[in-house]
Every structure is written in C-alpha cells, then in structure tokens.
Amino acid sequence: MSDMHLDPSRPDINALFINYVQQHGPQADALYLLGDLFEVWLGDQTSLPDYSDVIKCLATVAKTTPIFAIRGNRDFTLGKRFAKASGTQLLSDPYTIDLYGRKTLISHGDLLCTDDVDYQRYRKIANNPLIKWLALTLIPAGKKRDIAKNMRAASKKAQAEKQSDIMDVNHDAVIDWFREHDVQQIIHGHTHRPKQHHYEIDGVAKQRWVLGDWYSQGSVLRVDSETGAELLELNLAEG
C-alpha cells in the first residue's frame, strides 16, 4: 500500500485503513507501506499522539506479521520512535526484496519523477539530515503545523500549474532502475496512477506496478505466491 495520506480530518479513510489491516494483516506473510502513510508527519514527538489509533493497529498486527515502511514525501521525518511504537521496520528508498521468488524493487516512487526538476531540488533539501534535524529540534510544534499547512497549499498550487506528464515517472529513469538493480519488477506509489506497466528490457519481460492513493477509496496490491499480483480497490463502505 502507498499514499494512504491518513489524517485526523478524514476519519473515514483512517477507518478503512485500520479495518483492512486488522482483517487481512494477520494472515499476510508481510505488509509493505510504500510512503505517505500520513498526510503530514511533523516528527515523531509531535505527530505520534495524532495517530494513536493507527499506531496501535500497526503495533498489534506487527506482533504476528512483519511490517515494513518506506518514507514518502509527506512523512519523510518518520523516525525511530515511530518505528518502535508501531512495530514497523523502516527501509531505505529504493529497497530490493524477494517477493515469492521474484526479485522486486520497492520505492515510494518520487525519485523516478526526474522531469519535475523543482520537486527534486526540494526533495534533496528536505531530506538533508542537517536540515531535518534543525527543523525537528528548533521549530515549536505549533509553528510546524503552520508551516506544514502552508507547504501543502503551495504544493497543490504548484501541481495545478504543472503539466501532468512532468509529475509522472520518467521512462528512462525506470529503465535505469531495472538495469541498475537487476530486478524483475518495480512496485511504487506517489503518482496516484494505479496501473500495471509492461516492459521488455534487453530481451527480458519486466513489470512495474503503480499503487493508487487513498483519497476517495483504498488501493492495495495483493501478491499471492500461487495466483500472482492483483491491484484491488477498496470501497469506503468496507471501513
């Protein structure tokens, strides 16, 4: 799953996520959360109390099912306190896994959007360890919320002014990842464009799965050792 964008102001989506994880998590071999689990994460100390129900749900399921998480562009400050409280294991981005015999690269996906030069510049600055430490340590919680609100508004405005294809993944970047990491498939989110893409690279068939967002429904890629992968859409009524 990716791009859940959980937020206290959207209790229906929060409930859908919690219900799905509680129902299906205990039967799974593993659960992977590929970024933007939260709409905004203002550091562990500030945001943990805002999502106590989600944290409790993850911690309960993590007792029997391994849960792995990759940071997204909305929750890039997820830290050790979050990992400990939720029972999740934070992974680097991208990260290679063995998915039932298929070498798979998982990622949030924003690193592939290389045509969006302004965003990549912002991402590099925001993920600088020193910048993150200063922001988390020196800025009061109330000010952090104001900054996050202004940044979300600026992001929506910027997205509205950009061409749609600029915010999608770059084809050459995808091909480079397939070759660099020598994987059979790539799974990512970020672009909110759920679909399975097919490639033939150096005479070998490859796949790229794009996960959907959780704004008006849920999106899950369910991978089974026998039947393969299936992209599912969850109705809000299921929450």
C-alpha positions as a LaTeX table, in Angstrom:
\begin{tabular}{lrrr}
\hline
Residue & $x$ (\AA) & $y$ (\AA) & $z$ (\AA) \\
\hline
Met1 & 0.00 & 0.00 & 0.00 \\
Ser2 & 1.07 & 3.56 & $-0.61$ \\
Asp3 & $-0.25$ & 7.10 & $-0.37$ \\
Met4 & $-2.80$ & 6.48 & 2.35 \\
His5 & $-2.43$ & 10.13 & 3.43 \\
Leu6 & $-4.06$ & 9.34 & 6.76 \\
Asp7 & $-5.22$ & 12.45 & 8.58 \\
Pro8 & $-7.45$ & 13.20 & 11.59 \\
Ser9 & $-9.69$ & 15.28 & 9.31 \\
Arg10 & $-10.50$ & 12.17 & 7.20 \\
Pro11 & $-11.75$ & 9.58 & 9.73 \\
Asp12 & $-13.44$ & 7.51 & 7.01 \\
Ile13 & $-10.14$ & 6.80 & 5.26 \\
Asn14 & $-8.40$ & 6.16 & 8.59 \\
Ala15 & $-11.12$ & 3.64 & 9.48 \\
Leu16 & $-10.84$ & 1.95 & 6.07 \\
Phe17 & $-7.09$ & 1.51 & 6.51 \\
Ile18 & $-7.35$ & 0.25 & 10.10 \\
Asn19 & $-10.15$ & $-2.16$ & 9.21 \\
Tyr20 & $-8.25$ & $-3.60$ & 6.25 \\
Val21 & $-5.00$ & $-4.04$ & 8.18 \\
Gln22 & $-6.80$ & $-5.64$ & 11.12 \\
Gln23 & $-8.72$ & $-8.05$ & 8.88 \\
His24 & $-6.00$ & $-9.07$ & 6.43 \\
Gly25 & $-2.72$ & $-8.24$ & 8.15 \\
Pro26 & $-2.60$ & $-11.26$ & 10.49 \\
Gln27 & $-2.95$ & $-13.67$ & 7.52 \\
Ala28 & $-0.26$ & $-11.98$ & 5.43 \\
Asp29 & 3.40 & $-13.00$ & 5.19 \\
Ala30 & 4.36 & $-9.32$ & 5.25 \\
Leu31 & 2.90 & $-5.85$ & 4.86 \\
Tyr32 & 4.72 & $-3.10$ & 2.96 \\
Leu33 & 3.78 & 0.58 & 3.32 \\
Leu34 & 5.47 & 2.49 & 0.50 \\
Gly35 & 5.36 & 6.07 & 1.69 \\
Asp36 & 2.91 & 8.84 & 2.54 \\
Leu37 & 1.22 & 6.72 & 5.17 \\
Phe38 & 0.31 & 10.07 & 6.74 \\
Glu39 & $-0.82$ & 13.31 & 5.13 \\
Val40 & 1.78 & 15.09 & 7.19 \\
Trp41 & 4.28 & 13.93 & 9.82 \\
Leu42 & 5.80 & 16.71 & 11.92 \\
Gly43 & 8.35 & 14.49 & 13.63 \\
Asp44 & 7.75 & 11.57 & 15.99 \\
Gln45 & 7.40 & 13.65 & 19.13 \\
Thr46 & 4.75 & 15.94 & 17.63 \\
Ser47 & 2.73 & 13.57 & 15.44 \\
Leu48 & 2.64 & 10.27 & 17.35 \\
Pro49 & $-0.30$ & 11.41 & 19.55 \\
Asp50 & $-2.27$ & 12.49 & 16.46 \\
Tyr51 & $-2.41$ & 8.93 & 15.11 \\
Ser52 & $-2.63$ & 6.78 & 18.23 \\
Asp53 & $-5.33$ & 4.54 & 16.71 \\
Val54 & $-3.26$ & 3.87 & 13.59 \\
Ile55 & $-0.10$ & 3.25 & 15.62 \\
Lys56 & $-1.96$ & 0.85 & 17.92 \\
Cys57 & $-3.37$ & $-1.05$ & 14.93 \\
Leu58 & 0.06 & $-1.46$ & 13.32 \\
Ala59 & 1.69 & $-2.48$ & 16.60 \\
Thr60 & $-0.92$ & $-5.19$ & 17.18 \\
Val61 & $-0.58$ & $-6.68$ & 13.69 \\
Ala62 & 3.23 & $-6.39$ & 13.81 \\
Lys63 & 3.28 & $-8.94$ & 16.63 \\
Thr64 & 2.48 & $-11.67$ & 14.09 \\
Thr65 & 3.18 & $-10.09$ & 10.68 \\
Pro66 & 6.33 & $-8.18$ & 9.71 \\
Ile67 & 5.50 & $-4.62$ & 8.65 \\
Phe68 & 7.94 & $-2.61$ & 6.56 \\
Ala69 & 7.70 & 1.09 & 5.76 \\
Ile70 & 9.37 & 3.46 & 3.33 \\
Arg71 & 9.25 & 7.19 & 3.96 \\
Gly72 & 7.31 & 9.31 & 1.46 \\
Asn73 & 7.45 & 12.99 & 0.61 \\
Arg74 & 4.70 & 13.74 & 3.16 \\
Asp75 & 6.17 & 11.72 & 6.03 \\
Phe76 & 9.91 & 11.86 & 5.35 \\
Thr77 & 10.59 & 12.62 & 9.03 \\
Leu78 & 9.34 & 9.23 & 10.27 \\
Gly79 & 11.89 & 8.14 & 12.84 \\
Lys80 & 12.95 & 5.58 & 15.42 \\
Arg81 & 10.19 & 6.46 & 17.90 \\
Phe82 & 7.55 & 5.83 & 15.25 \\
Ala83 & 9.19 & 2.54 & 14.27 \\
Lys84 & 9.32 & 1.35 & 17.87 \\
Ala85 & 5.76 & 2.41 & 18.73 \\
Ser86 & 4.24 & 0.89 & 15.58 \\
Gly87 & 6.43 & $-2.21$ & 15.36 \\
Thr88 & 7.42 & $-1.36$ & 11.80 \\
Gln89 & 10.84 & $-1.63$ & 10.19 \\
Leu90 & 11.89 & 1.45 & 8.21 \\
Leu91 & 13.56 & 0.71 & 4.86 \\
Ser92 & 15.75 & 2.81 & 2.59 \\
Asp93 & 14.35 & 4.02 & $-0.73$ \\
Pro94 & 14.56 & 2.15 & $-3.06$ \\
Tyr95 & 14.83 & $-1.29$ & $-1.48$ \\
Thr96 & 15.17 & $-4.73$ & $-3.05$ \\
Ile97 & 13.13 & $-7.69$ & $-1.78$ \\
Asp98 & 12.47 & $-11.27$ & $-2.83$ \\
Leu99 & 8.74 & $-11.42$ & $-3.50$ \\
Tyr100 & 7.88 & $-15.11$ & $-3.80$ \\
Gly101 & 10.89 & $-15.78$ & $-6.00$ \\
Arg102 & 10.71 & $-12.55$ & $-7.98$ \\
Lys103 & 13.44 & $-10.00$ & $-7.36$ \\
Thr104 & 11.48 & $-6.81$ & $-6.73$ \\
Leu105 & 12.40 & $-3.19$ & $-6.18$ \\
Ile106 & 10.03 & $-1.25$ & $-3.91$ \\
Ser107 & 10.00 & 2.52 & $-3.60$ \\
His108 & 7.78 & 5.46 & $-2.80$ \\
Gly109 & 8.31 & 6.47 & $-6.42$ \\
Asp110 & 9.10 & 10.18 & $-6.31$ \\
Leu111 & 12.76 & 9.53 & $-7.13$ \\
Leu112 & 11.61 & 8.38 & $-10.58$ \\
Cys113 & 9.88 & 11.70 & $-11.33$ \\
Thr114 & 13.06 & 13.28 & $-12.64$ \\
Asp115 & 11.29 & 15.63 & $-15.08$ \\
Asp116 & 9.96 & 17.61 & $-12.11$ \\
Val117 & 13.20 & 19.47 & $-11.51$ \\
Asp118 & 11.75 & 21.86 & $-8.90$ \\
Tyr119 & 10.39 & 18.98 & $-6.85$ \\
Gln120 & 13.66 & 17.03 & $-6.99$ \\
Arg121 & 15.53 & 20.13 & $-5.79$ \\
Tyr122 & 13.09 & 20.49 & $-2.87$ \\
Arg123 & 13.36 & 16.77 & $-2.06$ \\
Lys124 & 17.13 & 16.93 & $-1.86$ \\
Ile125 & 17.00 & 19.85 & 0.57 \\
Ala126 & 14.17 & 18.43 & 2.70 \\
Asn127 & 15.93 & 15.08 & 3.13 \\
Asn128 & 19.25 & 16.62 & 4.12 \\
Pro129 & 19.97 & 15.16 & 7.60 \\
Leu130 & 21.07 & 18.52 & 8.99 \\
Ile131 & 18.00 & 20.34 & 7.67 \\
Lys132 & 15.71 & 17.68 & 9.12 \\
Trp133 & 17.43 & 17.79 & 12.48 \\
Leu134 & 17.18 & 21.58 & 12.68 \\
Ala135 & 13.52 & 21.56 & 11.67 \\
Leu136 & 12.57 & 18.84 & 14.16 \\
Thr137 & 14.63 & 20.26 & 17.02 \\
Leu138 & 14.28 & 24.02 & 16.83 \\
Ile139 & 10.78 & 24.68 & 15.47 \\
Pro140 & 7.91 & 24.57 & 18.04 \\
Ala141 & 5.04 & 22.16 & 17.35 \\
Gly142 & 2.52 & 24.91 & 16.65 \\
Lys143 & 4.82 & 26.56 & 14.14 \\
Lys144 & 5.46 & 23.20 & 12.47 \\
Arg145 & 1.72 & 22.79 & 11.87 \\
Asp146 & 1.51 & 26.25 & 10.32 \\
Ile147 & 4.48 & 25.56 & 8.07 \\
Ala148 & 3.06 & 22.18 & 7.00 \\
Lys149 & $-0.31$ & 23.77 & 6.18 \\
Asn150 & 1.34 & 26.45 & 4.06 \\
Met151 & 3.54 & 23.88 & 2.31 \\
Arg152 & 0.53 & 21.71 & 1.41 \\
Ala153 & $-1.25$ & 24.74 & $-0.04$ \\
Ala154 & 1.84 & 25.69 & $-2.04$ \\
Ser155 & 2.20 & 22.11 & $-3.26$ \\
Lys156 & $-1.40$ & 21.99 & $-4.52$ \\
Lys157 & $-0.91$ & 25.29 & $-6.32$ \\
Ala158 & 2.33 & 24.12 & $-7.91$ \\
Gln159 & 0.77 & 20.83 & $-9.05$ \\
Ala160 & $-2.14$ & 22.68 & $-10.63$ \\
Glu161 & 0.29 & 24.78 & $-12.67$ \\
Lys162 & 2.46 & 21.86 & $-13.89$ \\
Gln163 & 1.82 & 19.68 & $-16.90$ \\
Ser164 & 0.54 & 16.26 & $-15.92$ \\
Asp165 & 3.35 & 14.31 & $-17.59$ \\
Ile166 & 6.02 & 16.27 & $-15.67$ \\
Met167 & 4.69 & 14.82 & $-12.40$ \\
Asp168 & 4.77 & 11.24 & $-13.70$ \\
Val169 & 7.80 & 8.95 & $-13.73$ \\
Asn170 & 10.48 & 9.39 & $-16.35$ \\
His171 & 10.71 & 6.42 & $-18.74$ \\
Asp172 & 14.50 & 6.45 & $-18.90$ \\
Ala173 & 14.74 & 6.61 & $-15.10$ \\
Val174 & 12.59 & 3.48 & $-14.86$ \\
Ile175 & 14.75 & 1.61 & $-17.38$ \\
Asp176 & 17.89 & 2.69 & $-15.50$ \\
Trp177 & 16.48 & 1.29 & $-12.24$ \\
Phe178 & 15.63 & $-2.05$ & $-13.86$ \\
Arg179 & 19.18 & $-2.37$ & $-15.12$ \\
Glu180 & 20.99 & $-0.91$ & $-12.09$ \\
His181 & 19.17 & $-3.08$ & $-9.56$ \\
Asp182 & 18.73 & $-6.11$ & $-11.86$ \\
Val183 & 15.11 & $-6.70$ & $-10.80$ \\
Gln184 & 12.12 & $-8.34$ & $-12.46$ \\
Gln185 & 9.57 & $-5.83$ & $-11.25$ \\
Ile186 & 9.21 & $-2.44$ & $-9.59$ \\
Ile187 & 6.41 & $-1.50$ & $-7.20$ \\
His188 & 5.84 & 2.12 & $-6.21$ \\
Gly189 & 3.29 & 4.81 & $-5.44$ \\
His190 & 3.47 & 8.63 & $-5.35$ \\
Thr191 & 1.94 & 9.39 & $-8.77$ \\
His192 & $-1.56$ & 8.20 & $-7.75$ \\
Arg193 & $-1.98$ & 6.47 & $-11.12$ \\
Pro194 & $-2.70$ & 2.79 & $-10.34$ \\
Lys195 & $-1.76$ & 0.51 & $-13.20$ \\
Gln196 & 0.44 & $-2.37$ & $-14.30$ \\
His197 & 3.05 & $-1.42$ & $-16.93$ \\
His198 & 4.92 & $-3.90$ & $-19.10$ \\
Tyr199 & 8.46 & $-3.56$ & $-20.48$ \\
Glu200 & 10.90 & $-5.62$ & $-22.48$ \\
Ile201 & 14.46 & $-4.75$ & $-21.45$ \\
Asp202 & 17.40 & $-6.49$ & $-23.07$ \\
Gly203 & 15.00 & $-9.16$ & $-24.29$ \\
Val204 & 13.51 & $-9.84$ & $-20.81$ \\
Ala205 & 9.91 & $-9.08$ & $-19.80$ \\
Lys206 & 9.58 & $-6.77$ & $-16.78$ \\
Gln207 & 6.64 & $-5.24$ & $-14.90$ \\
Arg208 & 6.07 & $-2.01$ & $-13.00$ \\
Trp209 & 3.13 & $-1.78$ & $-10.60$ \\
Val210 & 1.85 & 1.66 & $-9.60$ \\
Leu211 & $-0.24$ & 1.85 & $-6.43$ \\
Gly212 & $-3.24$ & 4.13 & $-6.09$ \\
Asp213 & $-3.95$ & 6.75 & $-3.44$ \\
Trp214 & $-6.43$ & 6.62 & $-0.56$ \\
Tyr215 & $-8.32$ & 9.88 & $-1.06$ \\
Ser216 & $-11.73$ & 8.58 & $-2.14$ \\
Gln217 & $-11.11$ & 4.81 & $-1.85$ \\
Gly218 & $-8.40$ & 2.37 & $-0.82$ \\
Ser219 & $-5.76$ & 0.83 & $-3.09$ \\
Val220 & $-3.92$ & $-2.40$ & $-2.33$ \\
Leu221 & $-1.57$ & $-4.57$ & $-4.35$ \\
Arg222 & $-2.14$ & $-8.08$ & $-3.06$ \\
Val223 & 0.58 & $-10.55$ & $-4.01$ \\
Asp224 & $-0.06$ & $-14.26$ & $-3.63$ \\
Ser225 & 2.57 & $-16.97$ & $-4.06$ \\
Glu226 & 0.19 & $-19.03$ & $-6.20$ \\
Thr227 & $-2.06$ & $-16.59$ & $-8.06$ \\
Gly228 & 0.36 & $-13.67$ & $-8.52$ \\
Ala229 & $-0.37$ & $-9.96$ & $-8.07$ \\
Glu230 & $-3.72$ & $-8.19$ & $-8.14$ \\
Leu231 & $-4.42$ & $-4.48$ & $-7.76$ \\
Leu232 & $-7.50$ & $-4.04$ & $-5.58$ \\
Glu233 & $-9.72$ & $-1.01$ & $-4.98$ \\
Leu234 & $-11.39$ & $-0.79$ & $-1.57$ \\
Asn235 & $-14.77$ & 0.88 & $-1.17$ \\
Leu236 & $-15.20$ & 3.27 & 1.74 \\
Ala237 & $-18.09$ & 1.14 & 2.98 \\
Glu238 & $-15.53$ & $-1.53$ & 3.89 \\
Gly239 & $-14.19$ & 0.72 & 6.65 \\
\hline
\end{tabular}
